[in-house]
Amino acid sequence: MTREQFQTPQGRSRAWRSLMLDDHGVLRKIYDNTHQISDKMWRTFQPSPADLEKWAGQGIKTVINLRGLRREDEQEGFYFLEEDTCQRLGLELVNFRAYSREAPTRDFIFGIKELFERIDYPAILHCKSGADRAGIASVLYLFLYEGRPLDEALEQLSFKYGHIRQGKTGILDYFFDLYKEAVDRDGAEPAEAHFLNWVDTDYDQESVRPNFKPTALGSFITETLLRRE
């Protein structure tokens, strides 16, 4: 729908259906996948207006939408609910698209690093389910922004948050496996400068997908049962 359509009573009703039914918002009433990952950052799923009101009341200043914007003029109704509520509450909404089944690009890595350096905190980041795109963004936040050890940061990509390494979303884990191989080859320690240099000079994104092999069961879970975006 367009922003103008959303402003009508019929459009708002349609947006709520988009959030609660099409986007599985009803299930989020049962399973809360919201987690604090540092003093300044939280991770979660697609928020409802009530969620945003709660977080604003807890001091959140910035909401990072990792689902991004899909079209120039039209968006899904759930996005307009989020945008409208953030504007009403005075929250900064940052749209920064991530992918759960593609190897991260150089632009994504350097772009999200720059994003973490410029936003106001406390902040919360989200994708659809809070599992995969929220997972890699959380890893990069802890590793690049807070300087946490890589292995500690990588705990954000785990089954605890609904991430399935064995499925197609495991390409995110494979990306970090490739970096660890580079660390071993270089006789180095995982660190921001080494990682960014590897991404900028040695990382071959195009070679990742052909060499990553998800399992049949893992793919069935992520693609058919969970219908990951």
C-alpha positions as CSV (number, residue, x, y, z in Angstrom):
1,M,0.0,0.0,0.0
2,T,1.0,3.6,-0.3
3,R,1.5,6.1,2.6
4,E,-1.6,7.9,1.4
5,Q,-3.7,4.7,1.5
6,F,-2.4,4.0,5.0
7,Q,-3.8,7.3,6.3
8,T,-7.4,6.2,5.6
9,P,-9.4,4.1,8.1
10,Q,-9.5,1.3,5.6
11,G,-5.8,1.5,5.1
12,R,-5.0,1.3,8.8
13,S,-7.3,-1.7,9.2
14,R,-5.4,-3.3,6.3
15,A,-2.1,-2.5,7.9
16,W,-3.1,-4.2,11.2
17,R,-4.1,-7.3,9.2
18,S,-0.7,-7.2,7.5
19,L,1.0,-7.1,10.9
20,M,-1.0,-9.6,12.9
21,L,-1.9,-12.1,10.2
22,D,0.3,-11.9,7.1
23,D,3.4,-11.1,9.2
24,H,2.6,-13.6,12.0
25,G,2.2,-10.8,14.6
26,V,-0.2,-13.0,16.5
27,L,2.6,-15.6,17.2
28,R,4.7,-12.8,18.7
29,K,2.1,-12.4,21.4
30,I,3.0,-16.0,22.5
31,Y,6.8,-16.0,21.8
32,D,8.8,-12.9,22.8
33,N,12.1,-13.0,21.1
34,T,13.4,-9.7,22.6
35,H,16.8,-9.7,24.2
36,Q,19.1,-7.1,25.7
37,I,22.6,-7.6,24.3
38,S,24.4,-4.7,26.0
39,D,23.7,-1.6,28.1
40,K,22.9,0.3,24.9
41,M,21.4,-2.2,22.5
42,W,18.5,-4.7,22.3
43,R,17.4,-7.1,19.5
44,T,13.8,-8.2,18.7
45,F,11.2,-9.1,16.1
46,Q,8.9,-6.8,14.0
47,P,7.4,-4.5,16.6
48,S,3.8,-3.6,17.0
49,P,2.8,-0.1,18.1
50,A,2.4,-1.4,21.6
51,D,5.9,-2.7,21.6
52,L,7.3,0.6,20.4
53,E,5.4,2.5,23.1
54,K,6.8,0.1,25.7
55,W,10.4,0.6,24.5
56,A,10.0,4.3,24.2
57,G,8.9,4.3,27.8
58,Q,12.1,2.4,28.7
59,G,14.3,5.1,27.1
60,I,14.9,3.7,23.6
61,K,15.8,6.4,21.2
62,T,16.6,4.6,17.9
63,V,14.8,1.7,16.1
64,I,16.9,0.0,13.4
65,N,14.7,-1.8,10.8
66,L,16.8,-4.5,9.2
67,R,14.0,-5.4,6.8
68,G,14.6,-2.2,5.0
69,L,12.4,-0.6,2.4
70,R,11.2,-2.8,-0.4
71,R,9.9,-0.4,-3.0
72,E,10.1,3.3,-3.7
73,D,6.4,4.2,-3.2
74,E,4.7,1.2,-1.6
75,Q,5.4,-0.7,1.6
76,E,3.7,-3.5,3.5
77,G,1.2,-2.2,6.0
78,F,3.2,-3.3,9.0
79,Y,6.0,-0.9,8.0
80,F,3.7,2.1,7.9
81,L,2.4,1.2,11.4
82,E,6.0,1.2,12.6
83,E,6.9,4.5,10.9
84,D,3.8,6.2,12.1
85,T,4.3,5.1,15.7
86,C,8.0,6.1,15.7
87,Q,7.1,9.5,14.4
88,R,4.4,9.9,17.1
89,L,6.7,8.8,19.9
90,G,9.8,10.8,18.7
91,L,11.8,7.7,17.9
92,E,14.4,7.7,15.1
93,L,13.6,5.0,12.6
94,V,16.6,3.8,10.6
95,N,15.9,1.6,7.6
96,F,18.9,-0.6,6.8
97,R,18.3,-3.7,4.8
98,A,20.0,-7.0,5.7
99,Y,19.6,-10.4,4.2
100,S,19.4,-13.8,5.9
101,R,20.2,-16.1,3.0
102,E,22.9,-14.1,1.3
103,A,26.5,-13.7,2.2
104,P,27.1,-10.1,3.6
105,T,28.4,-7.6,1.2
106,R,31.2,-5.2,1.8
107,D,28.8,-2.3,1.7
108,F,26.7,-4.0,4.4
109,I,29.6,-4.5,6.7
110,F,31.0,-1.0,6.4
111,G,27.6,0.5,6.3
112,I,26.3,-1.0,9.5
113,K,29.6,-0.1,11.2
114,E,29.0,3.5,10.3
115,L,25.4,3.3,11.4
116,F,26.4,2.0,14.8
117,E,28.8,5.0,15.2
118,R,26.2,7.7,14.3
119,I,22.9,6.7,15.9
120,D,21.6,7.8,19.3
121,Y,21.5,5.2,22.0
122,P,19.9,3.3,23.6
123,A,18.7,1.5,20.5
124,I,16.9,-1.6,19.4
125,L,17.4,-3.5,16.1
126,H,14.9,-5.9,14.5
127,C,14.1,-8.0,11.5
128,K,11.0,-10.1,11.1
129,S,11.5,-12.9,13.7
130,G,14.5,-11.5,15.5
131,A,16.6,-14.6,14.6
132,D,18.9,-14.2,11.6
133,R,19.3,-10.6,10.4
134,A,19.0,-9.4,14.0
135,G,21.6,-12.1,14.8
136,I,24.3,-10.9,12.3
137,A,23.7,-7.3,13.1
138,S,24.1,-8.1,16.9
139,V,27.3,-9.9,16.2
140,L,28.7,-7.0,14.3
141,Y,27.5,-4.5,16.9
142,L,29.2,-6.3,19.7
143,F,32.4,-7.1,17.7
144,L,32.9,-3.8,15.8
145,Y,31.2,-1.3,18.1
146,E,31.7,-2.6,21.6
147,G,35.0,-4.5,20.9
148,R,33.8,-7.8,22.4
149,P,35.7,-11.0,21.5
150,L,34.4,-12.5,18.3
151,D,33.4,-15.9,19.8
152,E,31.4,-14.0,22.4
153,A,29.7,-11.9,19.8
154,L,29.0,-15.0,17.7
155,E,26.7,-16.3,20.4
156,Q,24.1,-13.9,18.9
157,L,23.8,-16.3,16.0
158,S,22.5,-19.3,17.9
159,F,19.4,-21.5,18.4
160,K,18.6,-19.5,21.5
161,Y,17.3,-16.7,19.3
162,G,15.7,-19.0,16.7
163,H,18.7,-19.1,14.3
164,I,19.2,-22.4,12.4
165,R,22.8,-22.9,11.4
166,Q,21.9,-26.0,9.3
167,G,19.4,-24.2,7.1
168,K,20.0,-21.6,4.3
169,T,20.3,-19.0,7.0
170,G,23.5,-20.8,8.0
171,I,25.3,-18.9,5.3
172,L,25.8,-16.1,7.9
173,D,27.7,-18.6,10.1
174,Y,29.7,-19.7,7.1
175,F,30.8,-16.1,6.5
176,F,32.3,-16.0,9.9
177,D,33.9,-19.4,9.5
178,L,35.7,-18.1,6.4
179,Y,37.0,-15.2,8.4
180,K,38.2,-17.5,11.1
181,E,40.1,-19.5,8.5
182,A,41.8,-16.2,7.4
183,V,42.7,-15.5,11.0
184,D,44.4,-18.9,11.3
185,R,46.2,-18.4,8.0
186,D,47.5,-15.0,9.1
187,G,48.5,-16.2,12.5
188,A,46.4,-13.4,13.9
189,E,43.7,-12.8,16.5
190,P,40.2,-11.8,15.5
191,A,40.1,-8.0,15.8
192,E,38.2,-5.1,14.2
193,A,41.1,-3.9,12.1
194,H,42.0,-7.4,10.8
195,F,38.4,-8.2,10.1
196,L,37.7,-5.0,8.1
197,N,40.9,-5.4,6.2
198,W,39.9,-9.0,5.3
199,V,36.5,-7.8,4.2
200,D,37.9,-5.0,2.1
201,T,40.8,-6.9,0.4
202,D,40.4,-10.7,0.6
203,Y,36.8,-11.6,1.1
204,D,35.2,-13.0,-2.0
205,Q,31.4,-12.7,-1.6
206,E,30.6,-14.5,-4.9
207,S,32.4,-17.7,-3.8
208,V,30.4,-18.1,-0.6
209,R,27.1,-19.4,-1.8
210,P,28.5,-22.1,-4.1
211,N,30.6,-23.4,-1.3
212,F,28.0,-23.3,1.5
213,K,25.9,-26.5,1.8
214,P,22.8,-26.4,4.1
215,T,21.3,-29.7,5.1
216,A,18.0,-30.8,3.7
217,L,16.4,-30.9,7.2
218,G,17.8,-27.5,8.1
219,S,16.4,-26.0,4.9
220,F,13.0,-27.6,5.5
221,I,12.9,-26.0,8.9
222,T,13.9,-22.5,7.8
223,E,12.1,-22.4,4.4
224,T,8.9,-24.4,5.0
225,L,8.2,-24.6,8.7
226,L,9.5,-21.2,9.8
227,R,9.1,-19.4,6.4
228,R,12.1,-17.2,7.2
229,E,12.2,-14.0,5.2
